[in-house]
Amino acid sequence: MASTDFKDYYAILGVTKTASADDIKRSFRQLARKYHPDMNPGDQSAEAKFKEVNEAYEVLSDPAKRSKYDQFGQYWKQAGGGFSTPPGSDFGGFDFNQYTTFEDFINELLGRFGGPNAAGYGPRSGASPGDFGNFGSGGFSSPPTAGFDLESTLTLTLAEAFNGVQKRLSLGAEVIDVRIPPGVKSGNKIRVRGKGQPSPYSQQRGDLYLRIDLRPHAFFKFDGDTVTCEVPITPDEAALGAAIEVPTLDGTVTMNIPPGIRSGQTLRLRGKGWVSSNGQRGDQMVKVSIVVSKQLSSVERELYEKLRANRSEDPRAQLRQVRL
């Protein structure tokens, strides 16, 4: 291999030789997005650049591979068409004389062509961009054949999440239909097989993971796996008890308010909560809040005055005993 064919992986990624791992990762992601085949359909030069960027990152993102690349890289001009180790150079016990060209060294480094050190070190299933396997005793990992997984956020209404829904999504030029099962919640992930990024080596695609995000609802809330809500009641309903209508996820139900309930107390509606993973319904917890009207009619005011005049209990009697 001619010396002018040497691949400067730092230049390919647009970073310096002293770049940190974060700088290398950041530059790789920008370039991979720029040259990705989905962003450049039919552009062979962009596809070639995409593969070159992946190859550079595969070496420079792995500390062991980067170290060996750096050790040889400073002597590549001396190697010329062959690959003899410069006299007096110290490579930490690593023998470069086993290679005839720089390309042989890179192929060994990346585990290509079933080299002697590549056996038994295939790619991990479900590898993501930049996840190219590990350097192990006896050899290097081979380039990834599995595709790269992608993750995206899918926002749903509470009704869509509760009932399940089919969503049509655009992946570049590709349009897919995804079925969302009933009972998903914020933070859940839906796996869509074979809709991730393709491997630049095998074109096998990874998976797409849709992270669920639920839009806030004006009435229903979540407390862990439990659905909660707050319902206002009047003072007479609190004192005398009542049967009131309460919204639930699948319609309105009648709930009994026991006499003497206090503001802030919680009542349970069994089987009216969220759908669990086994298909069972949880409970809905209803917090009551006693609300007094600010616009009293003359009749209401008269009745409240009679209640005050004939009150049988002082709710603050025990406060008279409070001392520091």
C-alpha positions in Angstrom: 0.0 0.0 0.0 1.5 3.4 -1.0 2.2 5.8 1.8 -0.1 8.3 0.2 -3.0 5.9 0.7 -2.7 6.2 4.5 -6.0 7.0 6.1 -5.8 9.8 8.6 -8.8 8.9 10.8 -8.4 12.1 12.8 -8.7 14.2 9.6 -11.7 12.1 8.5 -13.5 13.0 11.7 -12.3 16.6 11.6 -10.6 16.4 15.0 -7.0 16.7 16.3 -4.9 13.9 17.6 -5.4 15.2 21.1 -9.2 15.2 20.8 -11.1 13.7 23.8 -13.4 10.8 23.5 -16.4 13.2 23.8 -15.1 15.4 21.0 -14.6 12.3 18.7 -18.1 11.0 19.5 -19.7 14.5 18.9 -17.9 14.9 15.5 -18.8 11.3 14.5 -22.5 11.9 15.2 -22.6 15.1 13.1 -20.8 13.5 10.2 -22.8 10.3 10.3 -26.0 12.3 10.2 -24.7 14.4 7.3 -23.6 11.5 5.1 -26.2 8.9 6.2 -27.7 7.1 3.1 -31.2 8.1 4.2 -30.2 11.8 4.0 -28.5 11.3 0.7 -30.5 8.7 -1.3 -28.6 7.4 -4.4 -25.5 9.4 -3.6 -22.6 6.9 -3.8 -20.0 9.4 -2.7 -22.0 10.2 0.5 -22.4 6.5 1.2 -18.6 5.9 0.8 -18.0 8.8 3.1 -20.5 7.4 5.6 -18.6 4.1 5.7 -15.3 5.9 6.0 -16.5 7.9 8.9 -17.8 4.8 10.6 -14.5 3.0 10.1 -12.6 6.0 11.6 -14.9 6.1 14.6 -14.6 2.4 15.1 -10.9 2.7 15.6 -10.7 6.0 17.5 -13.6 5.3 19.9 -11.8 2.2 21.2 -8.9 3.1 23.5 -6.9 -0.1 22.7 -7.4 0.3 18.9 -6.7 4.0 19.0 -3.5 3.5 20.9 -2.2 0.9 18.4 -3.3 3.1 15.5 -1.4 6.1 17.0 1.7 3.9 17.5 1.9 2.9 13.9 0.6 6.1 12.5 3.6 8.1 13.4 5.8 5.8 11.3 3.5 5.2 8.3 5.8 7.2 5.9 8.8 5.1 6.8 6.8 2.0 6.1 6.4 2.9 2.5 5.1 0.1 0.2 6.1 -2.5 2.8 5.5 -2.5 6.6 8.8 -2.9 8.4 9.2 -1.6 11.9 11.6 1.4 12.1 14.9 0.6 13.9 14.9 1.5 17.6 11.1 2.0 17.8 9.3 0.7 20.8 5.7 -0.4 20.3 5.2 -1.9 23.7 5.9 -5.5 22.6 3.6 -5.3 19.6 5.2 -6.8 16.5 4.3 -4.9 13.3 6.6 -6.9 11.1 3.9 -9.6 10.7 2.1 -7.1 8.3 3.2 -6.3 4.8 1.1 -3.2 4.3 -0.8 -0.6 6.3 -4.0 -2.0 4.9 -3.2 -5.4 6.4 -2.7 -3.7 9.8 -6.1 -1.9 9.5 -7.9 -5.1 8.4 -6.4 -6.8 11.4 -7.4 -3.9 13.6 -11.0 -4.0 12.4 -11.1 -7.8 12.2 -11.9 -7.9 8.5 -11.7 -10.8 6.1 -11.7 -13.4 8.9 -8.2 -12.7 9.9 -6.4 -14.9 12.5 -7.3 -12.5 15.4 -10.9 -12.0 14.2 -12.3 -15.5 15.0 -14.8 -15.6 17.8 -15.2 -11.8 18.1 -18.3 -11.0 16.1 -20.5 -7.9 16.7 -23.0 -7.8 19.5 -26.6 -8.0 18.6 -28.5 -4.7 18.6 -25.3 -2.6 18.4 -25.9 1.1 18.3 -23.8 3.7 16.3 -20.3 3.7 17.7 -20.9 0.4 19.6 -18.5 -1.9 17.6 -17.6 -4.6 20.1 -14.7 -4.9 22.5 -11.0 -5.6 22.2 -10.4 -8.9 23.9 -7.4 -11.2 24.6 -6.3 -12.9 21.4 -7.9 -10.5 18.9 -10.2 -7.7 17.9 -13.9 -7.5 17.3 -15.1 -7.7 13.7 -17.0 -4.8 12.1 -20.8 -4.7 13.0 -23.1 -6.7 10.8 -26.2 -5.9 12.9 -27.8 -2.5 12.2 -28.0 0.4 14.5 -30.9 0.9 16.8 -32.8 4.3 16.8 -34.9 5.9 19.4 -37.6 8.6 18.9 -40.3 10.1 21.1 -44.0 9.5 20.3 -46.5 11.8 21.9 -49.9 10.4 22.6 -53.1 11.7 24.2 -54.4 9.9 27.3 -57.3 8.4 25.2 -54.9 7.0 22.6 -52.7 5.5 25.3 -55.6 4.0 27.2 -57.4 2.5 24.2 -54.5 1.8 22.0 -54.0 3.4 18.6 -52.4 2.9 15.2 -50.0 5.6 14.2 -48.5 6.4 10.8 -44.9 7.5 11.0 -42.5 8.9 8.4 -38.9 7.5 8.4 -37.3 9.6 5.7 -38.9 8.5 2.5 -40.5 5.4 4.2 -43.9 5.5 5.8 -44.8 2.8 8.4 -47.9 2.0 10.5 -47.2 1.2 14.1 -49.8 -0.3 16.5 -49.6 1.0 20.0 -51.1 -1.4 22.5 -53.6 -0.2 25.2 -52.1 0.8 28.6 -48.8 2.4 27.6 -47.5 5.2 29.9 -44.9 7.9 29.7 -41.4 6.4 29.6 -42.6 3.0 28.1 -40.8 1.9 24.9 -42.4 0.3 21.8 -40.0 -1.8 19.7 -40.4 -1.7 15.9 -38.2 -4.4 14.5 -36.1 -3.8 11.4 -36.8 -0.1 11.2 -33.5 1.3 12.6 -30.4 2.4 10.8 -28.7 -0.1 8.4 -25.1 -1.3 9.1 -22.8 0.3 6.5 -21.2 -3.1 6.1 -24.2 -5.5 5.8 -27.1 -3.1 5.2 -29.0 -5.1 7.9 -31.2 -2.7 9.8 -31.5 -2.3 13.5 -34.7 -1.6 15.5 -36.6 1.5 16.1 -37.6 2.2 19.7 -40.5 4.7 20.3 -40.4 6.3 23.8 -43.9 7.1 24.8 -44.7 10.6 26.1 -48.3 11.3 27.3 -49.8 14.8 27.0 -51.0 16.2 30.4 -54.7 15.8 31.0 -56.9 18.4 32.7 -58.6 16.0 35.0 -56.8 12.6 35.2 -53.3 12.4 36.7 -50.9 9.6 37.5 -49.5 8.6 40.9 -47.2 5.8 39.9 -49.5 3.2 38.4 -52.6 4.7 40.0 -55.0 7.1 38.2 -56.0 10.0 40.4 -58.4 12.9 40.2 -59.9 15.6 42.4 -63.7 16.2 42.6 -65.4 19.2 44.3 -68.4 18.7 46.6 -70.6 21.2 48.4 -70.8 21.6 52.2 -74.2 20.0 52.4 -73.0 17.0 50.4 -70.1 16.7 52.8 -72.3 16.9 55.9 -75.2 14.8 54.7 -73.6 12.5 52.2 -74.5 12.2 48.6 -74.4 10.2 45.4 -72.4 12.2 42.8 -71.2 11.5 39.2 -67.5 11.1 38.7 -65.7 10.9 35.3 -63.6 7.8 34.7 -61.4 6.6 31.9 -64.2 4.8 30.2 -67.3 6.8 31.2 -69.1 8.4 34.1 -70.0 6.4 37.2 -72.0 7.2 40.4 -69.9 7.4 43.6 -71.3 7.6 47.1 -70.0 10.3 49.4 -70.3 9.2 53.1 -71.7 11.7 55.6 -69.2 13.8 57.5 -66.4 13.4 54.9 -63.6 15.9 55.2 -62.0 18.0 52.5 -58.9 16.2 51.2 -60.1 12.7 51.9 -59.7 10.1 49.2 -62.2 7.5 48.0 -61.5 4.5 45.8 -63.2 3.5 42.6 -62.1 -0.1 42.1 -61.3 -1.4 38.6 -61.5 2.1 37.1 -57.8 2.8 36.8 -55.1 2.1 34.2 -54.6 -1.1 32.3 -51.7 -3.1 33.7 -49.3 -5.3 31.7 -51.4 -8.4 32.4 -54.6 -6.7 31.2 -56.1 -6.1 34.6 -57.5 -2.7 35.6 -56.1 -0.8 38.5 -58.1 1.6 40.7 -59.0 5.3 40.4 -58.4 7.4 43.5 -60.8 10.3 44.0 -59.8 13.2 46.3 -62.8 15.3 47.4 -62.5 19.0 47.9 -65.3 20.9 49.8 -66.1 24.0 47.9 -68.2 26.9 49.2 -69.8 29.2 46.6 -68.7 32.8 46.5 -72.0 33.8 45.0 -74.6 32.9 47.7 -78.3 33.4 47.0 -80.4 35.1 49.6 -81.9 31.8 50.5 -78.5 30.1 50.9 -77.2 33.0 53.0 -80.3 32.7 55.3 -79.8 29.0 55.7 -76.1 29.4 56.5 -76.9 32.0 59.1 -79.4 29.6 60.7 -76.7 26.9 60.7 -74.2 29.2 62.4 -76.7 30.1 65.0 -77.7 26.5 65.8 -74.3 24.8 65.4 -74.0 21.9 67.8 -70.2 21.5 67.7 -67.2 23.8 67.7 -64.5 22.2 65.5 -61.8 24.4 67.0 -62.5 23.7 70.7 -59.3 21.7 71.1 -57.2 24.7 69.9 -57.9 26.5 73.1 -55.5 24.1 74.9 -52.6 24.8 72.5 -49.6 26.4 74.2 -45.9 26.9 73.4 
